[in-house]
């Protein structure tokens, strides 16, 4: 889902062509890292965590949207999502966008603005770029998004995107050169990528980002347009974001391989933007917790595509029935004094200054893939004296959030339609 003068100092780097790089790697910087433009030193890390968790619940509304070489790109977490640095146009202009697995379109604010939110970086001026081209209504590229129309005067393709949280963007659909910066100092440019040049934009934005880079499954997403059909990421624990960064990978460098890899199929559902998985249950210790058939009361394996895997949501939000069983099982095995979260964000917390010792084994059962969680996936510390279960109940679709994915290499293969997981130390990878 761009450089600010504070943290993204421009470096003169030799531009290499896509045909010269077999892999491309870029840092993902957490929103609350001191390296992020959003870092607020006045807040404690627990306050920042609570804000991120609250954004998880807001993030659910986003899923009600109405509308052979490898790059790897920088990402910064913003409002429970990640931000991605890139440059657009010729000459390249720095941009900072939400990298969103829950969106397809690549869009940035453009001059002249009819309505634009405040952003830190200069707003892109398409008239100053030699590679900017509008898309005619007759071009099949105009059909790459659901919400497109035709301008009355110049017959150019218009786009419109509205999100469930109230955010929106409207403008011209065009093509442009997009350049990604590698964490090893290399740069790779991709010509003629479809993007939205937004002249009327608004909603819940912090003023640092310029727009969105869609990493969803639709044809207009960055993943699809690069023609690679795969990407992966490795997310570091929140406690390690002061000195390290997460990684986002494309193409060959995105492959997840080895003996310890587990793989689950992606479920095809509408809209094709989102990545649906089938969650069959969770094991806590020796207890296998599943779903019950409402008529017979017998255990079933869950409905196909009952969860969305999403790196932009902090908590894992489980279907209500399963969450109730999960919380009960944890409560039955962890014998510590419970703590009532004063902010009423977390349902199950314990008083302890240290990490909970000898926690029960927790395994998440996706179809064909058993994912064994570690401590940092199960519990999250909210203060010096309390830890809480890093999951909550959802009355809507379940979401497998980023705390559940921490210290796993998570790979998406859109050709084979699979998601693969491999335990990793993402700080060192």
Secondary structure, DSSP 8 states (H G I E B T S, - for coil): ----TTT-------EE-GGG-S--EEEEE-TTSTTSTT--TTS-HHHHHHHHHHHHHHHGGGGG----------EEEETTEEEEEEEETTTTEEEEEEEETT---EEEEEES-SB----SS--EEGGG-TT-EE-BTTSGGGGSSSSEEE-TTT-BEEEEEE-TTS-EEEEEEEEEEEEEE-TTS-EEEEEEEEEEEEEEEESS--SS--EEEE-SSSTTSHHHHTT--EEEEE---GGGTTT--EEEEEGGGG---STT-EEEE-B--SSTTS-EE-EEEEEETTEEE-EE-TTT--EE---TT-EEE-TT-SSEEEEHHHHHHHHHHHHHH--S-B---TTS--S-EEE-SS--TT---EEEEETTEEEEE-HHHHEEEEETTEEEESEEEESSSEEE-STTTTTEEEEEETTTTEEEEEE--TTT-
